[in-house]
Amino acid sequence: QVRVADAVLAVLARVPVVLVLDGLEVAQQAPGAGEGGPGGGFGRFLDPTLREVLSGACRLEHGGLVVLTSRFPFADLEGFDGRTARMLELPAFTPTEGAALLQRAGGGWVEQGTCEQLSAEVDGHALALSVMGGLLADHATTATDLARLRAEVLAAARGHARVGKLLAFYGDRLDPSARMLLAAVALFAHPITPAAVLAVAGHACFAGALTGWTEQAVLTVARERLGGLVSVHPDGRLSAHPLVRDTFRPLALGAAQVAVEATLTDIPGQITTRAQGLAVVEAIELLLDADQWDAADQLHRARTERGGYGLWQTLPAAGLGQRATAAFVATPARRHACATHLTPARLGYYLNGVGLHAMNAGDTATATEYLTAGADHDRAAQDWAALSTSLQNLALCLAWTGQLDAARAAAAEALTHATTTNDRDQLENNNALLGWVAWVAGDTPTAETHFTTAVTLCRSNDPDGEHLYSFAGVQLAEYLAGVGRTRPARTLTERNHTICTRNGWNDDVARCERILAVLDLADHHPDTALAHARIAADTFRDGDYLTELADTLPVLAAAALAAGDPDSAYAAANEALDLAAPRSLIPAHAAALTARARTRLHHATTHPTGPDPVLLGQARDDAETAHRLAAHHGLPWQQHAALTVLADLDHIQGTDHGHATQATTLHTRLVPDGLAPDPLTTIASQVTIERQVTAAEGTRSRRPSRSRRWWRRLWGGS
């Protein structure tokens, strides 16, 4: 099955197309949503397919043109500005242009000078001018009304505040039925049928305004009386502009629960698609707008927290997860209300939820802020179990952004609290995390110690005899593969893949696919490596897991190059750079530079007329930049990868800068002698002996099967 984004990009690559997407602000993160860190998620595309197509078009050489309009900046495309993208500030309507629009829309009876003043006073805003045209078309609007309107508009701040004043003024002059029809449509963030409008209109808050109306009457009034405010789609569904929703939704919030029930009627309990997940998120947002906190919390619990690990991780859908949790805590007022209407523990839960999903979505500034806030909240509440989990997530975020000292400190504190609570599941996963961070930092002996402890605890505690699995199993497999123990890494990963597939943990399935790609490359099976890497990359793209995608793309590049597709390798490396660099994903950034250096080296050495000095120079620039970046942040594995490329360049160019010797020395430190070839088998044997001794002494107590208590990386709180 061809993915939509791939199909669109394939067409763009082959056919000169002019693609115009107007009004994209409705498909972007709005101002104030998910407020966290510089910029937060503001201006990022809410739909990963849209992000992939538009960013892919910026990377693609094609003969077409894509034109986008939005009142928000395009955060996902800013890295291309000045290269393959041009972002232009388009001026608003001039007073003369605005006056012409007003007069055509029904204000021909108003003098030119007044129309120009009206246009200037709403800053030439197109929606405002359309609404004002509707007012002027209604000759019941008098000069006195206009004077009062202008006074109210001028008293408001500029921009959306003035548009809101104008919309409210317009709403006051609508007959009650039309006004409540607009309010009913405004309840929904997605297009709805006239039947759904009439269903919510039965609530008492509508006071019978639409009693006796037919679906055709709804459509007629929407087209004729509410044109410009309500969009009537070709299939007969209705929707309202976000600013219109903000103005008229409060009139019908009493029917929020009815609207939610109408929205979720056809959504199964087991959500399996992003579209279903989006409907749940919009329902949560509506309930919170209506101040129905218990209902919103219960909906989040029932539809997204199944099994204790979260729908947003299993789909996966990081952007939707961030949006759903941010709805509870995005502003100080929301945080206060969350703690008041729910519990302090739920406040901690949602703070950590925003941080976790933001981390997965690549919004590292927001992630760091919210994960820190969640940890501080848990620490103040002396909720040590929740704090341990919060700190694990924070440690992972810090490691992904190259802050290894801070990551190790956070992970160490997490272990302290897990020890305090004697939570054996947390102890296992805390040790796995500490082992993984130590491995990333190049401290192999410490990594070995922590992973050995984690595996021993798991084998000892688990009657089913499993090794580490899920996210902790991925971390262990990455370590084993990194230090060259590919056989136990493969055994562990194949078993983990089976467990995660059975439980529907698609994010961890994709992580296993990435490790299998690395292992296949090590075993010289480039075609299967490429297949595994593509599966992982597609899952992370579809799920908006941009942090994991940035980690996966260098593996995809290496697999494509080994499989004889250097162009795809180059594209993957560039995509990784576009993701990692602006998000401060330092290890992935260094890996992407090294992957591109390796690809450029290949192109240089396969040039028909001999080694291309320009490409060799570009490859060296990439490798040297990767080495400097890795050295600055204390990332020895990325240093080693860059040194191997530099050593190859030295050999090809007949120079010796000592890179080969440095690479050998560093590898000897990273992979010291004496590591057990198969630690998993060794630990399993030791645990078996211990169990036999314990059983003989009659003191062993059987714990519940792990098949009923899988641990997943989540957030604190309850």
Secondary structure by P-SEA (a helix, b strand, c coil): cccaaaaaaaaaaccccccccccccccccccccccccccccccccccaaaaaaaaaaaaccccbbbbbbcccccccccccccccbbbbbcccccaaaaaaaaaaaccccccaaaaaaaaaaacccaaaaaaaaaaaacccccaaaaaaaaaaaaaccccaaaaaaaaaaaaaaccaaaaaaaaaaacccccccaaaaaaaacccccccccccccaaaaaaaaaccccccccccccbbbbbcaaaaaacccccccaaaaaaaaaacccccccccaaaaaaaaaaaaaaaaacaaaaaaaaaaacccccccccccccccaaaaaaaaacccccaaaaaaaaacccaaaaaaaaaaaaaaaaaacaaaaaaaaaaaaaaaaaaacaaaaaaaaaaaaaaaaaaacaaaaaaaaaaaaaaaaaaaccaaaaaaaaaaaaaaaaaacaaaaaaaaaaaaaaaaaaaccccccccaaaaaaaaaaaaaacaaaaaaaaaaaaaaaaaaacaaaaaaaaaaaaaaaaaaacaaaaaaaaaaaaaaaaaaacaaaaaaaaaaaaaaaaaaaccaaaaaaaaaaaaaccccccaaaaaaaaaaaaaaaaaaaaaaccccccaaaaaaaaaaaaaaaaaaaaaccaaaaaaaaaaaaaaaaaaccccaaaaaaaaaaaaaccccccccaaaaaaaaaaaaaaaaaaaccccccccccccccccccccc
